[in-house]
C-alpha cells in the first residue's frame, strides 16, 4: 500500500495521544476508587459494573479517528480486477512428434482435451482463436466469443512434418492485430481514440525444436514489439519416442527454446509432463489472463468505515449509558 498524501499520516499522532490520555485516565480512576473506598464496599454499592462495555465506545471512536487520518493520506493499493475483453490465441503443435505416447493416450489427444477445457473456462467476453502449426502455421479458428465452436474445431487436428514455432507466433500476432484493430471512426470522435486497447495473449504448446521458418528469437522480438506476451508450454517427457517405419525416433522436449521465447516476449514459460500437469498449467494461465492489476485509491472505503464506526459508537453510548460519547 502507498499513500498519495503521506504527510496527513501525522494526524495519527493526536489520535495516539488521545488513546494514551484515555488509558492514563482509566488508571487514575482505578487508583482513586481504591484509595477512597474498600473493595467490599465497592462491591456492595455497585455490584454490576459496565465492564468491557465502558471501553467499547472509546475503542470504536479511536478506530474511527485513525481511519479518518488514513483516509486523509489517500492510501492506494494494487488490486486484481477482471478484464472485460481480451483476445487469446491458442497455438498448438501438430507435428508428428505429438504422436508420442509418453503422455496418455498420446501428446496430441491430451493436449487437445486440456485446450478444450482451457477455452471453455475463459470469460465469455474473451475472443479466442486457434492456430495450428507443423511445417507451416495455419489459422484453424479466427478469434470469436463462441467458445463452444472453438472447442469443437479442436477435434479437426491433423499431424504434419517439421515444427515452425516462430511462424506460429507471428501468425498468432497477425490474428490478434486484426481482431483488436479499432474500426475506422470519425477523427473528431475522441471517445474511440481514448478507448482502452484490448489486451492480447498467445498461449503456445509445443514438444519439439523449431525446425522451419522464423526462429523463436525473431518471434519473441515481434511479440515484444506488439506488446503481446507469449506463454509457452513445453509438453512431454525427455523419453518420448515415435515410430518412423522400422525406426524408433527420440522426440525429447526442447524446454530451452520455449523458455527463451516466453522470456523474450514478456510471457511465462511452463512445463508439463502429464495430462494433469497440463490441465494445471492451463488453469494457471487462464487465471492470469482473466485479471489485471490496477491501482485503486481506498479513501472512500476508509471514510465510509470510519462513518460506520462513529455511528456504532453513538449507538453503544446511548444504549448503554444514555448519552453520547
C-alpha positions as CSV (number, residue, x, y, z in Angstrom):
1,X,0.0,0.0,0.0
2,X,1.2,3.5,-0.8
3,X,-0.1,6.9,0.2
4,X,-0.6,9.8,-2.2
5,X,-0.5,12.4,0.6
6,X,1.6,10.8,3.3
7,X,2.0,13.9,5.4
8,X,-1.6,13.6,6.5
9,X,-0.5,10.5,8.5
10,X,0.8,12.9,11.1
11,X,-2.9,13.1,12.2
12,X,-2.3,9.7,13.8
13,X,-0.1,11.4,16.4
14,X,-3.0,13.2,18.1
15,X,-5.1,10.1,17.9
16,X,-2.3,8.1,19.7
17,X,-2.1,10.9,22.3
18,X,-5.9,10.7,22.8
19,X,-5.6,6.9,23.4
20,X,-2.8,7.4,25.8
21,X,-4.7,10.1,27.7
22,X,-7.7,7.7,27.9
23,X,-5.6,4.9,29.3
24,X,-4.0,7.2,31.8
25,X,-7.4,8.5,32.9
26,X,-8.6,4.9,33.5
27,X,-5.6,4.1,35.5
28,X,-6.1,7.2,37.7
29,X,-9.7,6.4,38.1
30,X,-9.0,2.9,39.5
31,X,-6.4,4.3,41.9
32,X,-8.9,6.9,43.1
33,X,-11.6,4.4,43.7
34,X,-9.3,2.0,45.6
35,X,-8.0,4.9,47.7
36,X,-11.3,6.2,49.0
37,X,-13.3,3.0,49.3
38,X,-12.6,-0.5,50.3
39,X,-13.2,-3.3,47.8
40,X,-16.0,-4.9,49.8
41,X,-17.8,-1.5,50.0
42,X,-17.4,-1.0,46.2
43,X,-19.0,-4.4,45.5
44,X,-21.9,-3.6,47.8
45,X,-22.5,-0.1,46.4
46,X,-22.0,-1.0,42.7
47,X,-22.3,-4.8,42.3
48,X,-22.9,-4.5,38.5
49,X,-20.3,-2.6,36.6
50,X,-20.2,-1.9,32.9
51,X,-17.1,-3.9,32.4
52,X,-15.9,-4.1,28.8
53,X,-18.9,-2.0,27.6
54,X,-17.4,1.0,29.3
55,X,-14.4,0.9,26.9
56,X,-16.1,-0.2,23.7
57,X,-17.3,3.2,22.6
58,X,-13.9,4.7,23.2
59,X,-12.2,1.9,21.2
60,X,-14.6,2.4,18.3
61,X,-14.2,6.2,18.4
62,X,-10.4,5.9,18.4
63,X,-10.5,3.5,15.5
64,X,-12.8,5.8,13.5
65,X,-10.4,8.7,14.1
66,X,-7.4,6.5,12.9
67,X,-9.3,5.5,9.8
68,X,-10.1,9.2,9.0
69,X,-6.4,10.0,9.3
70,X,-5.5,7.2,7.0
71,X,-8.2,8.3,4.5
72,X,-6.8,11.9,4.6
73,X,-3.4,10.4,3.5
74,X,-5.2,8.9,0.4
75,X,-4.0,5.3,0.5
76,X,-3.7,3.4,-2.7
77,X,-3.4,-0.3,-3.2
78,X,-2.9,-2.7,-6.2
79,X,-5.8,-5.0,-6.6
80,X,-6.8,-7.6,-9.2
81,X,-9.7,-6.7,-11.4
82,X,-11.2,-8.8,-14.2
83,X,-10.6,-7.9,-17.9
84,X,-13.8,-7.0,-19.6
85,X,-12.3,-8.0,-23.0
86,X,-9.2,-9.8,-24.3
87,X,-8.1,-11.8,-27.4
88,X,-6.4,-15.1,-26.7
89,X,-4.9,-17.3,-29.4
90,X,-4.1,-20.9,-28.6
91,X,-1.2,-22.1,-30.8
92,X,-0.9,-25.9,-30.9
93,X,1.9,-28.0,-32.2
94,X,0.6,-30.7,-34.7
95,X,4.0,-32.0,-35.7
96,X,4.4,-35.8,-35.9
97,X,6.3,-35.8,-32.5
98,X,2.9,-35.2,-30.9
99,X,2.1,-38.9,-31.6
100,X,4.5,-39.9,-28.8
101,X,2.7,-41.9,-26.1
102,X,4.8,-40.8,-23.1
103,X,1.7,-38.9,-22.2
104,X,-1.5,-41.0,-22.2
105,X,-3.2,-41.6,-24.6
106,X,-0.7,-39.6,-26.6
107,X,0.6,-36.0,-26.6
108,X,-1.9,-34.7,-29.2
109,X,-5.0,-36.1,-27.6
110,X,-4.1,-35.0,-24.1
111,X,-3.2,-31.5,-25.4
112,X,-6.5,-31.3,-27.3
113,X,-8.5,-32.2,-24.2
114,X,-6.7,-29.7,-22.0
115,X,-7.0,-26.9,-24.6
116,X,-10.8,-27.5,-24.8
117,X,-11.2,-27.1,-21.1
118,X,-9.0,-24.0,-21.1
119,X,-11.1,-22.4,-23.9
120,X,-14.4,-23.2,-22.2
121,X,-13.3,-21.7,-18.9
122,X,-12.2,-18.4,-20.3
123,X,-14.5,-15.4,-19.6
124,X,-17.4,-15.4,-22.1
125,X,-16.5,-11.9,-23.3
126,X,-13.0,-13.0,-24.5
127,X,-12.3,-13.6,-28.1
128,X,-10.5,-17.0,-28.6
129,X,-8.8,-18.2,-31.7
130,X,-6.7,-21.3,-32.6
131,X,-3.5,-21.5,-34.7
132,X,-2.1,-25.0,-35.5
133,X,1.4,-25.5,-36.8
134,X,3.8,-28.1,-38.1
135,X,5.8,-27.2,-41.1
136,X,3.6,-24.1,-41.6
137,X,1.2,-22.2,-39.3
138,X,-2.5,-22.1,-40.1
139,X,-5.4,-20.3,-38.5
140,X,-7.8,-23.0,-37.5
141,X,-10.3,-20.7,-35.9
142,X,-10.5,-16.9,-36.1
143,X,-11.0,-15.3,-32.7
144,X,-14.6,-15.5,-31.5
145,X,-16.6,-15.4,-28.3
146,X,-18.3,-18.6,-29.3
147,X,-16.1,-20.8,-27.2
148,X,-18.1,-24.0,-27.8
149,X,-17.4,-23.6,-31.5
150,X,-13.7,-23.2,-30.9
151,X,-13.6,-26.3,-28.7
152,X,-15.5,-28.2,-31.4
153,X,-12.9,-27.2,-34.1
154,X,-10.1,-28.6,-31.9
155,X,-11.3,-32.1,-33.0
156,X,-10.1,-31.3,-36.5
157,X,-6.4,-31.5,-35.8
158,X,-4.1,-33.4,-38.2
159,X,-0.4,-34.1,-38.0
160,X,2.3,-32.9,-40.3
161,X,6.1,-32.8,-40.6
162,X,8.5,-30.2,-39.2
163,X,7.9,-27.6,-36.5
164,X,7.5,-23.9,-37.2
165,X,7.3,-22.4,-33.8
166,X,8.4,-18.9,-34.8
167,X,5.9,-18.8,-37.7
168,X,3.1,-19.9,-35.3
169,X,3.8,-16.9,-33.1
170,X,3.9,-14.4,-35.9
171,X,0.6,-15.8,-37.4
172,X,-1.0,-15.5,-34.0
173,X,0.2,-11.9,-33.7
174,X,-1.4,-11.1,-37.0
175,X,-4.7,-12.7,-35.9
176,X,-4.7,-10.6,-32.7
177,X,-3.8,-7.4,-34.6
178,X,-6.7,-8.0,-36.9
179,X,-9.1,-8.7,-34.1
180,X,-8.1,-5.8,-31.8
181,X,-7.6,-3.2,-34.6
182,X,-10.2,-0.4,-33.9
183,X,-12.9,0.2,-36.5
184,X,-12.5,3.4,-38.6
185,X,-14.1,6.2,-36.8
186,X,-14.7,9.9,-37.2
187,X,-11.4,11.7,-36.4
188,X,-13.5,14.1,-34.2
189,X,-14.6,11.1,-32.0
190,X,-12.3,11.4,-29.0
191,X,-14.1,8.6,-27.1
192,X,-12.9,5.9,-29.6
193,X,-9.4,7.3,-29.6
194,X,-9.1,7.2,-25.8
195,X,-10.6,3.7,-25.5
196,X,-8.5,1.2,-23.6
197,X,-6.7,-1.2,-26.0
198,X,-7.9,-4.8,-25.9
199,X,-5.1,-7.0,-24.4
200,X,-3.9,-9.9,-26.4
201,X,-2.1,-13.1,-25.3
202,X,-0.6,-16.1,-27.2
203,X,-0.6,-19.5,-25.5
204,X,1.7,-21.8,-27.4
205,X,2.1,-25.5,-26.7
206,X,4.9,-27.5,-28.4
207,X,7.0,-30.5,-27.7
208,X,9.9,-30.1,-30.1
209,X,12.6,-27.9,-31.5
210,X,11.9,-25.2,-34.1
211,X,13.0,-26.7,-37.5
212,X,11.5,-24.4,-40.1
213,X,10.6,-20.7,-40.7
214,X,11.3,-17.9,-38.3
215,X,13.4,-18.5,-35.2
216,X,11.9,-18.3,-31.7
217,X,14.2,-15.3,-31.1
218,X,12.7,-13.4,-34.0
219,X,9.2,-14.4,-32.9
220,X,9.9,-13.1,-29.3
221,X,11.1,-9.8,-30.7
222,X,8.0,-9.4,-32.8
223,X,5.7,-10.3,-29.8
224,X,7.5,-7.8,-27.6
225,X,7.2,-5.1,-30.2
226,X,3.5,-5.8,-30.5
227,X,3.0,-5.8,-26.7
228,X,1.6,-9.4,-26.7
229,X,3.1,-11.8,-24.2
230,X,3.6,-15.4,-25.3
231,X,3.1,-18.1,-22.6
232,X,4.8,-21.3,-23.7
233,X,4.1,-24.8,-22.6
234,X,6.9,-27.4,-23.1
235,X,4.9,-30.6,-23.3
236,X,6.1,-34.1,-22.9
237,X,8.9,-36.0,-21.3
238,X,12.6,-36.4,-22.2
239,X,12.0,-40.1,-23.0
240,X,9.3,-39.5,-25.6
241,X,9.7,-41.5,-28.9
242,X,7.7,-42.1,-32.1
243,X,8.0,-44.8,-34.7
244,X,9.1,-43.9,-38.2
245,X,8.9,-47.0,-40.4
246,X,11.1,-49.6,-38.6
247,X,13.0,-47.0,-36.6
248,X,12.3,-45.6,-33.2
249,X,13.0,-41.8,-33.2
250,X,13.5,-39.9,-29.9
251,X,11.4,-36.8,-29.5
252,X,12.5,-35.1,-26.3
253,X,11.1,-31.7,-25.3
254,X,13.1,-28.6,-26.1
255,X,12.4,-26.6,-22.9
256,X,15.2,-24.1,-23.5
257,X,13.9,-22.7,-26.8
258,X,10.4,-22.3,-25.4
259,X,11.6,-20.7,-22.2
260,X,13.6,-18.2,-24.3
261,X,10.6,-17.4,-26.4
262,X,8.4,-16.7,-23.3
263,X,11.1,-14.6,-21.5
264,X,11.8,-12.6,-24.7
265,X,8.2,-11.7,-25.2
266,X,7.3,-10.9,-21.6
267,X,5.3,-14.1,-21.1
268,X,5.6,-17.1,-18.7
269,X,7.3,-20.4,-19.5
270,X,5.7,-23.7,-18.3
271,X,6.5,-27.3,-18.5
272,X,4.0,-30.3,-18.3
273,X,4.9,-33.9,-18.4
274,X,1.3,-35.3,-18.0
275,X,-2.3,-34.6,-18.8
276,X,-2.9,-33.5,-15.2
277,X,0.1,-31.2,-15.2
278,X,-1.0,-29.7,-18.5
279,X,-4.5,-29.0,-17.1
280,X,-3.0,-27.3,-14.1
281,X,-0.8,-25.1,-16.4
282,X,-3.8,-24.1,-18.5
283,X,-5.7,-23.2,-15.3
284,X,-2.9,-21.0,-14.1
285,X,-2.6,-19.3,-17.4
286,X,-6.4,-18.7,-17.5
287,X,-6.4,-17.1,-14.1
288,X,-3.5,-14.7,-15.1
289,X,-5.2,-13.8,-18.5
290,X,-8.5,-13.1,-17.0
291,X,-7.3,-10.5,-14.5
292,X,-5.2,-7.3,-14.5
293,X,-3.5,-5.4,-11.7
294,X,-4.9,-1.9,-11.1
295,X,-4.1,0.9,-8.6
296,X,-7.2,1.9,-6.6
297,X,-7.5,4.7,-4.1
298,X,-9.0,3.4,-0.8
299,X,-10.0,6.8,0.6
300,X,-13.8,6.4,0.2
301,X,-13.8,3.0,1.7
302,X,-11.9,4.1,4.8
303,X,-14.1,7.1,5.2
304,X,-17.2,5.0,4.9
305,X,-15.9,2.6,7.5
306,X,-15.0,5.5,9.8
307,X,-18.5,6.9,9.5
308,X,-19.9,3.4,10.3
309,X,-17.7,3.2,13.4
310,X,-18.8,6.6,14.6
311,X,-22.4,5.6,14.2
312,X,-21.8,2.4,16.2
313,X,-20.0,4.5,18.9
314,X,-23.1,6.7,19.2
315,X,-25.5,3.7,19.4
316,X,-23.4,2.0,22.1
317,X,-23.2,5.1,24.2
318,X,-26.9,5.9,24.0
319,X,-27.9,2.2,24.5
320,X,-25.7,1.5,27.5
321,X,-25.1,4.9,29.1
322,X,-28.0,7.1,27.8
323,X,-25.6,9.7,26.5
324,X,-23.4,10.5,23.5
325,X,-19.6,9.9,23.8
